[in-house]
Amino acid sequence: MVTIMMKAVRGSLVLSLRERSRWSCGHCISGWMGRAASVRDYHTTPTGRAASVRDDHSAPTHYDIVVSGGGMVGFAMACSLGHSKMLSDRRILLLEGAADKTWSLPEEFSNRVCALNSHTHRLFHKLGVWEHIQHRRAQPVKRMQVWESCSEAMITFDAQDQEDLVAHIVENDVILHSIKEVVPQHIEVEYNAKVEGYKLPTDLSSKVMISLQDGRTLSTDLLIGADGAKSLVRQTMGVQYIGWDYDQMGIVATLQLSEPVENTVAWQRFLPTGPVALLPLSEDRSSLVWSTTKVKAKNLLKLSDEDFTDALNKAIWDNSSGDEMVQIIHEKWLKLLDIFLPTSGADIRQLPPSVSGVVPSTRGAFPLGLGHAVHYVRPRVALIGDAAHRVHPLAGQGVNLGFGDVSCLIDTLEKAVLLGADIGEERILHEYESERQKHNVMMMASIEGLYRLYNTRVTPVVLLRSLGLSAVNVITPLKRQIMDRARG
Ligand SMILES: Cc1cc2nc3c(=O)[nH]c(=O)nc-3n(C[C@H](O)[C@H](O)[C@H](O)COP(=O)(O)OP(=O)(O)OC[C@H]3O[C@@H](n4cnc5c(N)ncnc54)[C@H](O)[C@@H]3O)c2cc1C
């Protein structure tokens, strides 16, 4: 027992020394102190009005847990915390910098959608979010077909049954508002609550201090940073962030199909300038995510809707960039595969739907980048969602990784409660970090590998990737493994 206590004391000493040195050389604490001198500290009076704590010396309002950032991942976190029986006695607050806009389901589809994987589907079922999504709209994906423009190689992924779909395509607004509807009453949510700064503790002896733009100060035992790719929480933690911008934009739009079809297939074609994906929304609508160079994106956005549709159909159908030698070798390879690995024919090529137009005013573009925080946790702080990692949308994994973080962090916090530990203890939070980094880093590496593999038209690379892709397409157990990994 004594040995355990000594180890614990030594551990926290080492930790606090390590943390102190980080603070003393980092820019964050000085940033905070500089700000603290100029920002007035406020707390909320019972009437809800802000009062200066300098005048009455009262303590800042305290919460057990504060989630900073009310995007899809932040709200899913708040919702999961609210549904946890083990955390039901905790005072929990979600802070969102933007205003709370009234929203009802528009007739036309939004241009921002996500492909939700099975893990997210299960999480949403558990929280009661899924019935609200289904009540609105979600399109099941029964098959995915991926092919490229430099050769005839392709791969398909099929759903095993109704319960085991490839994904669901859901609009971001539908996801967000469906989560909001099941956030339990005891979770406090503040909109227009932009955080201006954080003061993070070096050990468990003090709390996280949060300074809001309206002048108030809050304190918390655990800060969960869900404030997106430019996360202020992450910047204040001072953790190393490895990342870069692709020289690419993701063009999004809602597409009109030429005729009604079952539309349950997600299509993705790799072009040397980036992948173009058509995600099913309904019988006559699909959602476009077209990743391309910044220069090309700028030109595509300037086109009329008609010319844009022509350019898109060309990107999907044009075969003129195929390499003749690659085609000949690839055809022979397919024949060989057919002899040694004959298939049922279920993996045959289908033709994508033809696009007849773009729904007016639905075209938009987003910069694409990759980023990963080397650490997700510090004493009393944890990062989730895009605040911790950002990926290229080519595999439709971004927000799914964030929802995976939510499930894992909840498990970790519940375990801490069971053990009678402080929920802000770094040792406990480390379990969340290592569990998630194992998954997230591997997924990010796979996405980056795919991006690089298809970002070239050098003949030997095109040949090797084409032979490889066609082989994987007929090796069912390998395909199944890839599918299981992508579905979370
Ligand atoms: C073109 C494109 C297509 C995509 N397709 C897919 C897909 O198919 N599948 C998929 O899984 N992912 C996809 N993604 C990725 C997905 O959109 C993101 O991973 C997801 O939106 C991240 O959610 P988040 O809640 O972590 O962050 P965000 O959505 O960025 O939310 C952060 C929130 O924090 C708030 N905030 C920020 N700073 C402060 C502050 N100081 N104080 C208070 N509040 C603050 C913001 O207002 C915001 O509401 C795609 C992305 C792009 C660009």
The ligand as a Tripos MOL2 file, in Angstrom:
@<TRIPOS>MOLECULE
LIG
   53    58     1     0     0
SMALL
NO_CHARGES

@<TRIPOS>ATOM
      1 C1        -16.0620   18.3410  -47.9040 C.3       1 LIG1
      2 C2        -16.0990   17.5210  -46.6480 C.ar      1 LIG1
      3 C3        -16.7750   16.2950  -46.6310 C.ar      1 LIG1
      4 C4        -16.8030   15.4950  -45.4790 C.ar      1 LIG1
      5 N1        -17.4390   14.2810  -45.5010 N.ar      1 LIG1
      6 C5        -17.4090   13.4780  -44.4100 C.ar      1 LIG1
      7 C6        -18.0290   12.1770  -44.4220 C.ar      1 LIG1
      8 O1        -18.6060   11.7270  -45.3990 O.2       1 LIG1
      9 N2        -17.9650   11.4130  -43.2840 N.ar      1 LIG1
     10 C7        -17.3130   11.8530  -42.1620 C.ar      1 LIG1
     11 O2        -17.2590   11.1190  -41.1720 O.2       1 LIG1
     12 N3        -16.7410   13.0930  -42.1120 N.ar      1 LIG1
     13 C8        -16.7650   13.9020  -43.2060 C.ar      1 LIG1
     14 N4        -16.1710   15.1380  -43.1580 N.ar      1 LIG1
     15 C9        -15.5360   15.5910  -41.9170 C.3       1 LIG1
     16 C10       -16.5440   16.1530  -40.9180 C.3       1 LIG1
     17 O3        -17.3120   17.1690  -41.5330 O.3       1 LIG1
     18 C11       -15.8070   16.7010  -39.6900 C.3       1 LIG1
     19 O4        -14.9800   15.6730  -39.1860 O.3       1 LIG1
     20 C12       -16.7740   17.1530  -38.5950 C.3       1 LIG1
     21 O5        -17.6030   18.1890  -39.0530 O.3       1 LIG1
     22 C13       -16.0130   17.6240  -37.3530 C.3       1 LIG1
     23 O6        -16.9300   17.8730  -36.3180 O.3       1 LIG1
     24 P1        -16.4680   18.5180  -34.9450 P.3       1 LIG1
     25 O7        -17.6970   18.6340  -34.1010 O.co2     1 LIG1
     26 O8        -15.2940   17.8000  -34.3830 O.co2     1 LIG1
     27 O9        -15.9000   19.9620  -35.3230 O.3       1 LIG1
     28 P2        -16.6840   21.2270  -35.9290 P.3       1 LIG1
     29 O10       -17.7990   20.8170  -36.8020 O.co2     1 LIG1
     30 O11       -15.6410   22.1100  -36.5050 O.co2     1 LIG1
     31 O12       -17.3320   21.9130  -34.6300 O.3       1 LIG1
     32 C14       -16.5970   22.7230  -33.7570 C.3       1 LIG1
     33 C15       -17.5790   23.6320  -32.9980 C.3       1 LIG1
     34 O13       -16.8550   24.3260  -31.9910 O.3       1 LIG1
     35 C16       -17.3030   25.6910  -31.9690 C.3       1 LIG1
     36 N5        -16.1800   26.5010  -31.4680 N.ar      1 LIG1
     37 C17       -14.9640   26.6670  -32.0450 C.ar      1 LIG1
     38 N6        -14.2020   27.5010  -31.3010 N.ar      1 LIG1
     39 C18       -14.9580   27.8620  -30.2360 C.ar      1 LIG1
     40 C19       -14.7280   28.7160  -29.1050 C.ar      1 LIG1
     41 N7        -13.5520   29.3660  -28.9410 N.pl3     1 LIG1
     42 N8        -15.7300   28.8750  -28.2090 N.ar      1 LIG1
     43 C20       -16.9290   28.2130  -28.3640 C.ar      1 LIG1
     44 N9        -17.1950   27.4120  -29.4170 N.ar      1 LIG1
     45 C21       -16.2250   27.2300  -30.3220 C.ar      1 LIG1
     46 C22       -17.6650   26.0140  -33.4290 C.3       1 LIG1
     47 O14       -18.5960   27.0760  -33.4950 O.3       1 LIG1
     48 C23       -18.2480   24.6850  -33.8890 C.3       1 LIG1
     49 O15       -19.6430   24.6150  -33.6950 O.3       1 LIG1
     50 C24       -16.1410   15.9530  -44.3000 C.ar      1 LIG1
     51 C25       -15.4870   17.1900  -44.3000 C.ar      1 LIG1
     52 C26       -15.4560   17.9630  -45.4600 C.ar      1 LIG1
     53 C27       -14.7250   19.2870  -45.4380 C.3       1 LIG1
@<TRIPOS>BOND
     1     1     2 1
     2     2     3 ar
     3     2    52 ar
     4     3     4 ar
     5     4     5 ar
     6     4    50 ar
     7     5     6 ar
     8     6     7 ar
     9     6    13 1
    10     7     8 2
    11     7     9 ar
    12     9    10 ar
    13    10    11 2
    14    10    12 ar
    15    12    13 ar
    16    13    14 ar
    17    14    15 1
    18    14    50 ar
    19    15    16 1
    20    16    17 1
    21    16    18 1
    22    18    19 1
    23    18    20 1
    24    20    21 1
    25    20    22 1
    26    22    23 1
    27    23    24 1
    28    24    25 2
    29    24    26 1
    30    24    27 1
    31    27    28 1
    32    28    29 2
    33    28    30 1
    34    28    31 1
    35    31    32 1
    36    32    33 1
    37    33    34 1
    38    33    48 1
    39    34    35 1
    40    35    36 1
    41    35    46 1
    42    36    37 ar
    43    36    45 ar
    44    37    38 ar
    45    38    39 ar
    46    39    40 ar
    47    39    45 ar
    48    40    41 1
    49    40    42 ar
    50    42    43 ar
    51    43    44 ar
    52    44    45 ar
    53    46    47 1
    54    46    48 1
    55    48    49 1
    56    50    51 ar
    57    51    52 ar
    58    52    53 1
@<TRIPOS>SUBSTRUCTURE
     1 LIG1         1 GROUP 0 **** ****
